[in-house]
């Protein structure tokens, strides 16, 4: 409705890292954060025009890519595009319903992506505890806070602990203090409004794309694909493959490159790539974040 702030869908409930990334990258009071139960749910809400944009995690500096986001971007042709990204410094905290000793904790609940970022702490000081999954770190904190069981703890954000009335038992349980997650802002193709991103969050132009083709059936195919960029002096900042969820050996390749659609070398490279592939999809051409920001709410 006219006069309402546009909604931005994110993995909820309140207190997730996705919400922190949203708040850290958007102009204050320019949008309405809209929590949804899952990353696919946030993307579905965007496709259904229930939200103006969505934000989703796409890679972590310790654990690598967030596969569900990559698969969503490659799963349906067209419709959505990446229009920006943000890097968030990730601080994990051990959270309980009340102050207890680590020896009292029998179960740790958190998002499945988190244990790999906190291996030293979990395998060292909490080696006796069982780790169980939750749909998000904030949901893990909500479960622990509402259950009130002293033998249960969660790994999540300080923001979630404050929201759900829980106690921070230990801060900084991540393996490295430079742990960062990259989030992408998603829009419907043809959306005339630009997302209200903070100017400080933007840096150099980046193009994200996915492609697939003969692959292993043609020796040197991938090398020839990448040469389209190398011989035009286009820097690839990321490249990785994912199964296409078909027969074994069928893969798609994701790549990020420096530059933008509309620049002759980039357009020529994408066209050359298309001549060797079954499909090439440009997932977005956008200004990319250059440095990791801190959460806005502590």
N, C-alpha and C positions, 0 to 999 in steps of 0.2 A: 504494500500500500504506500501511497505517496507520503513522504515525510518520515517513514520508518527507515532505520539503519539497515543496510543490506546484511543478510546473514552469511556467515562463513562456517561451513560444516567442518567438524574435526572429530577425531577419536576421543570420545568421552569416557566416563563422566567428567565433571569439573575437576581440575587438578592434574591433568595429564601433561606430559611433555609437549604433546601436540598443542594444547591450549597455551602453554608457555611460549612455544614458538610463534603462535598466532599473535599473542599479545606483544611479543618482543619485536615483531616485524610490521605490524599495522599501525597506522596513524591512530592515536588514542581517541576513543569514542566515535570512530568513523564506521565501525562495523559492530554487528551483534554476534558474538561467538555462539555457535549452535552445536552443542554436543550430540554425538550420535554413537550407537553401540559398537561400531566397527569401522575399519578403514573402507571395506566395500560398501558399508552403509552410507558413509560420507560421500563416496563417489556416486552411488545410486541417487542420493538426494540432489546432487549437482545435476545429473542427467535429467532428473524429473523436475528441475527448475524450482525445487523447494529451498535451495540456497543459491546465493549469487556466485560464490566461490567455495572451494574446499581446500584444505591444507592436509598434507599427508607426509609421513616420514618416508624417505627413499633410500638413505644409506647412513650407516654409522661408522665412525672412524676405527672402531675396534672389531665389530662384528660383520661389517660389510653391508651389502645391499639388503633392503627390506623387500623380500621377494613378492609379497602380496601386492605391493604398490606397482612394481614392475609388471607383474602379470595383468593387473587391472589396466595399465596404460597400453599394453600390447594386445589385450584380449578382444577389444571391439574397435573396428576401424572408424577413425574420425570421431567427431563429436566433442572431444575434450582436448585441451592443450595445456602445457605448462606455461605459465605467464610470469613466474618469478620463483625465487627460492630463498631460503634463510638457513643459516647455520646457527645451531643452538649449543652452547656449552652444557653438557649433561652432568648434573650432580645427583647421584643416587644417595638415598638415605634409608637406613633400616628403621622401620616405624612399627610401633606396637600400640595396643590399646591403653597401656600403662607402662610405667617404668619397671623393667625387669632386667635381670642379668642374662647374658648370652647363653649361659648354661641352661636356662629355663625354656629356651625356645626350641620347639620340636618341629615346627613347620614354617616355611617361608613362602609367601605367595607373591607372585609378580608376573609381569608380562614375559612371554617366552624369549623375547629378544634380550632381556636384561641379564640373566645369569652369566652369559658369556662375557659381559662387560664387568662382572664382579667376581671373577673366578678365584682370585687370591683370598678374598674375604670369605666366600662361601665354602671353599675347600679347606680353608685354614681354621678360622675362628668359629665357623658354623658347620663344620664337616659332619656333625652329628644330626643336623636338621634335614628334613625332606623338603625339596623345592617343588612347589605346585604352580601350575599356570593360571593366569587370569586374563581377561580380555584387554586389560590395560593396567598400568601401574596405579592409576587413581582408583580403578575398581578394586584392585588388591587392597589398597588402604581402606576403602569403604567397607569391604568385607571384614577386615580385621577389626576395624573400629566398632562396627555394629555387633560383631560376635562377642567382643570383650573377653576373649580367652587369652590368658597370659602366656600360654605356650605357642601362640600364633603371632607371627610378625609379617610385615610386608616390606618390599623394597619399592620405593616410590619417591615422590617429590615432597619437599617441605610444604609447598602450597597445598598438596592433598592432605597432609597431616593437619594443617590449620583448618581446612575446610571441614574435615570429618571429625575433628576433635580428638586426634590421636597424638601419641608422644613420639618424638624423634629420639631413638635410642642410640644411633650412631650416624654421623654425617660422613660423606666422602667415602663410601664403600666401593666406588668404582676402581678398576685396576689402575687407571691413569688419570691425572688431573687435567689432561688435555682432551678427554673424551668428548666428542662432538657428534651431533646428528644433523644431517641435512634434510630439510623439509621442502616440498615443492608446493607452490600455490597453483591450483588448477582452475580453469575457466572453461565454459562452453565455447566452442569455436563460433566466432561471430559476435560474441559479447562485446558491446560497444564501450562499456565502462572498464577502465583500468582498475585493478585492485589498489586500494589506498595504502601502498607500501611506504614505509619510511624511506626517505631519500638515502639515509646513511646505510641502508641494508643492500643497496644496489652497487654493483661494480662493473665488470666487463661483460660483454655480450657472450652468450653461450647458446649453442644449438644442441638439443637432445634428439636422438633418433633411434629407431630400431629397424633392423633389416634381417631378411633370411633368404635362402636360396639353395643351390645344389649342395653346398657345404662339403661334407666328407666324400661325396660322390665325384668331386672334381678337385684333384690335387692342386694346391696353391690358390684355391678360390679366395680364401680369406685374405691372403697376402695381396692379391690383386685388388680386392675391395679396399684395403687400407691404403694401398698405394695411390688411390684417387685423392687422398688427403695429403699424403707425404709429399708427392711431387708438386703440390700447390702450396707447400709450406704451411699447412693448416695443422695446428696442434690438437691432437686428441688428448683430452684430459681424463677420460675414463673409457674403458672398454671391457665388456664381460658378456658371457653367453648364458642363456637360460633355456631349459627344455621347452619345446613348443607344446608339450602335453599331447604328443601324438606318438608315432612309432619311436623306438629307441634309436638314438642318433640324430634325431630331428631337433635342431637348435635355432634360436633367434639370437641376434647379437645387438646389444645395447651399446651406444657410444655417445659421449659428450664431446663437443669440439668447440674451440675458441672461434668466435665469429658470429655472423648473423645471416639469416636468410635475406636475400636481396643484395648481398655482396657477391660479385662475379665469381671469385674463386670457390666460395661455399656453394653457390648454385650449380657451378660446373661439376664440382665433386659429387654432389648429391645426384645430379643427372647421370654422371658416369657410373655411380654406384647402382642406380636403377637399371642400367643396361645389363648388369650382371646378376641381379637379384630377382626373386619371385615377387618380393614386395619390399618397399622402403617407406617408412612412415616417419615424418618429422613430428616429434612429440611436442616441440616447442622451440621458439627462438626468443630469448628473453635476457634481461639484465640479471646477472648472477651475483649472489652475495660473495664478499671477499674475505670476511673474517667472522669467527664465531662470536655471537653475542651472549650475554648472560641472561638468565631468566629475569623477567620483570617483577615477579612476586616472590619474595623469600619468606 
